[in-house]
Amino acid sequence: NHQYFNAKILEQKKGAVIISQENLEANLPEVIMKLTRKTCEQMAINAKLSIQNSPCEIIYKYCLAVHEG
C-alpha cells in the first residue's frame, strides 16, 4: 500500500484526490466535474510545495551515509 500512503500525503496537502480502485467508476465523474482550471493549478502548486527534497538528493545522501559507515 505504499502508493496509497504516498498519495495520502499529497491529498492531505490538497495536492491530489484519492479515489480507490473499487470506487473509481462511481466517483471519478463527480471528481472530474468538480475540477476547475484554478483548482487544478492550485493542486499542482500544492503538490510541488509538498516536495521536501529532490529524489536525487535523497539517494545521494543515502549513498553517502552508507559509504561513510
Secondary structure, DSSP 8 states (H G I E B T S, - for coil): -HHHHHHHHHHHTTS-----GGGHHHHHHHHHHH--HHHHHHHHHHHHHT--S-HHHHHHHHHHHHHH-
